[in-house]
Amino acid sequence: MAMPARRARGMEALLATYNVVPVTPADYRRLAERRLPRFLFDYIDGGANAEITLAANTAGFRDIVLRQRVMRDVSKIDTSTQLSGMQAAMPVVLAPVGMAGMMARRGETQAVRAANAANIPFTLSTVGICDLAEVKAASSKPFWFQLYMMRDRGVVQDLLARAEAAGCTTLAFTVDLAITGMRHRDLRNGALSASLNARAVKAWEIARHPQWTLDVAMRGRPHGFGNLSDRVPDPGRLEAFTAWVASQFDSSVTWKDIEWLRSIWKGRLIIKGILEADDARAAIAAGADGVIVSNHGGRQLDSVASSISKLPSVVDAIGDRAEVFMDGGVRSGVDVFKALALGAKGVLMGRPWVWALAAQGEAGVRNTLAVMQQELRIAMALSGVNRIADIGRDAIDDTAMRR
Ligand SMILES: Cc1cc2nc3c(=O)[nH]c(=O)nc-3n(C[C@H](O)[C@H](O)[C@H](O)COP(=O)(O)O)c2cc1C
C-alpha cells in the first residue's frame, strides 16, 4: 500500500536529517558535525584565515569539464594501479591527518583497516594518536609514514627507524608547515587556549556530545601523540600540541636537509606540499622519488592557488622522472578521474576519510572508499577508458562552457 504523500515527505526529511544512508563526504561531514564537539569538528573542517584556498580546492575541481565518449567497449574497467611501487585497487591514498584518533576510538587503526579492505595505502601522521607499532599491529599491509622535521634530529632518526621497523616503505615528508597557519576557527573555539574560559567552553562541548565522550574520550585512551608520547609534555590537549609544534618543528629546513633525509631513509621519499614547478624540480634534485602537489588542504598560506590548478605545471616539470600526486579538495571518484586526466599518478584525500571516521568509524571509511571507486569506474566507462593508464589530458574538454 502506498504511503500517504505527507508521511512519505516526512520520512524523506527524516532520512535527510539523519543521513540514514550516508553516501558522499558531504553526508559524512554533516554526521561528523553532530557527533563531534565543536572544537574538534572545526579543527578538521577549517582552513587558514578567510579559507579562500580551502574553498578554491573544491571549486577548482568543479570548474573542470569532462568529455563524454561513447561506443568504446568499456566492459573491462580496471581501477587498479601502482602507487609508490605498490599495487593498489585505485589511485587513492588516505592522507596523513594529525589527531585522527580524537575523532573515533583508536581512529588511525580503524582507518588503516578500512584502507586495507579497499587495498589502498594509509598514511600515518607524525602527530597521529596511535603510534607506528599500534598501526602496524592493526594493518595487514605496509602503510606510509608522514614526517615533520624536528629540531632534534635524533628524534627524526628515531622516528624513521621505527617507521622502517613498522614496515613503512614510503615516507611523505611535509614541507609546507615551516610555521603553522592561522586557523581562525581554532582560535575562536579556544582550541589552542588553556584559559579558564576556553576550558569551560570545551567542557561544555564535550558534555553536549555524550556518544563521543563515551566512545573516544573515555574508551579511546590514551590520547597522546603516540609517536611522540615520550616527547610531548601534557599530550592529548590541542593547545599543548600546538605549543609543542611551535617550539619543536624546525622552520630552518632547506633542500640540504632532504639530502640528509635521503641518506638515512632507504625507502621511497615523497615531498608533500609542493605547488611550484621550481620547487618540484628542487625536490627531485635533492633525491625525492615524487612529490605531492598540496597546499595542506587550505590550512597554511591562505590565497595560494588550488592544488588541482597547480598540478599541470608540476607534471610538466617532473612528471617524466617522478611520481606526482596531488591532494586538496578531492571529494569524489570523478575528482580522482580529473586529477589523473591532468597528470597525477594518484590523489590523497584528507577530510573525507576523517569525516567518515568520525561519523561511522571503519565502516564509514570503507563505504566512502567503495563509493569513490564506483564513481571512478563510472567516470572511466563514460569517458571511454578501461585502464588507469589510459586516462589522459584528452578526457578534459577545454572548449565547453562551464555552466
Ligand atoms: C585535520 C587535518 C589534519 C592534518 N594533519 C596533517 C598532518 O599531520 N601532516 C600532514 O602532512 N598533513 C596534514 N594535513 C593535510 C592533509 O594531509 C592533506 O594535505 C589535506 O587534508 C588534503 O586536503 P583535503 O582535506 O581537502 O582532502 C591535515 C589535514 C587536516 C584536515
The ligand as an SDF file (V2000), in Angstrom:
LIG
                    3D

 31 33  0  0  0  0  0  0  0  0999 V2000
   42.5310   17.8940   10.3890 C   0  0  0  0  0  0  0  0  0  0  0  0
   43.7040   17.8120    9.4720 C   0  0  0  0  0  0  0  0  0  0  0  0
   44.9410   17.4400    9.9750 C   0  0  0  0  0  0  0  0  0  0  0  0
   46.0310   17.3250    9.1160 C   0  0  0  0  0  0  0  0  0  0  0  0
   47.2300   16.8810    9.6140 N   0  0  0  0  0  0  0  0  0  0  0  0
   48.2700   16.7110    8.7770 C   0  0  0  0  0  0  0  0  0  0  0  0
   49.4870   16.1580    9.2470 C   0  0  0  0  0  0  0  0  0  0  0  0
   49.6150   15.8020   10.4110 O   0  0  0  0  0  0  0  0  0  0  0  0
   50.5180   16.0290    8.3600 N   0  0  0  0  0  0  0  0  0  0  0  0
   50.4040   16.4140    7.0420 C   0  0  0  0  0  0  0  0  0  0  0  0
   51.3620   16.2920    6.2850 O   0  0  0  0  0  0  0  0  0  0  0  0
   49.2410   16.8960    6.5720 N   0  0  0  0  0  0  0  0  0  0  0  0
   48.1780   17.0430    7.3900 C   0  0  0  0  0  0  0  0  0  0  0  0
   47.0050   17.5140    6.9030 N   0  0  0  0  0  0  0  0  0  0  0  0
   46.8690   17.7920    5.4550 C   0  0  0  0  0  0  0  0  0  0  0  0
   46.3950   16.5420    4.7140 C   0  0  0  0  0  0  0  0  0  0  0  0
   47.3880   15.5490    4.7080 O   0  0  0  0  0  0  0  0  0  0  0  0
   46.0160   16.8610    3.2690 C   0  0  0  0  0  0  0  0  0  0  0  0
   47.0750   17.5380    2.6510 O   0  0  0  0  0  0  0  0  0  0  0  0
   44.7420   17.6850    3.1420 C   0  0  0  0  0  0  0  0  0  0  0  0
   43.8070   17.3140    4.1140 O   0  0  0  0  0  0  0  0  0  0  0  0
   44.1520   17.4950    1.7500 C   0  0  0  0  0  0  0  0  0  0  0  0
   43.0040   18.2470    1.5880 O   0  0  0  0  0  0  0  0  0  0  0  0
   41.5190   17.6650    1.7740 P   0  0  0  0  0  0  0  0  0  0  0  0
   41.2510   17.6450    3.2330 O   0  0  0  0  0  0  0  0  0  0  0  0
   40.6780   18.6660    1.0460 O   0  0  0  0  0  0  0  0  0  0  0  0
   41.4640   16.2860    1.1580 O   0  0  0  0  0  0  0  0  0  0  0  0
   45.8890   17.6270    7.7330 C   0  0  0  0  0  0  0  0  0  0  0  0
   44.6410   17.9920    7.2460 C   0  0  0  0  0  0  0  0  0  0  0  0
   43.5550   18.0760    8.0810 C   0  0  0  0  0  0  0  0  0  0  0  0
   42.2220   18.4280    7.5070 C   0  0  0  0  0  0  0  0  0  0  0  0
  1  2  1  0
  2  3  1  0
  2 30  2  0
  3  4  2  0
  4  5  1  0
  4 28  1  0
  5  6  2  0
  6  7  1  0
  6 13  1  0
  7  8  2  0
  7  9  1  0
  9 10  1  0
 10 11  2  0
 10 12  1  0
 12 13  2  0
 13 14  1  0
 14 15  1  0
 14 28  1  0
 15 16  1  0
 16 17  1  0
 16 18  1  0
 18 19  1  0
 18 20  1  0
 20 21  1  0
 20 22  1  0
 22 23  1  0
 23 24  1  0
 24 25  2  0
 24 26  1  0
 24 27  1  0
 28 29  2  0
 29 30  1  0
 30 31  1  0
M  END
$$$$
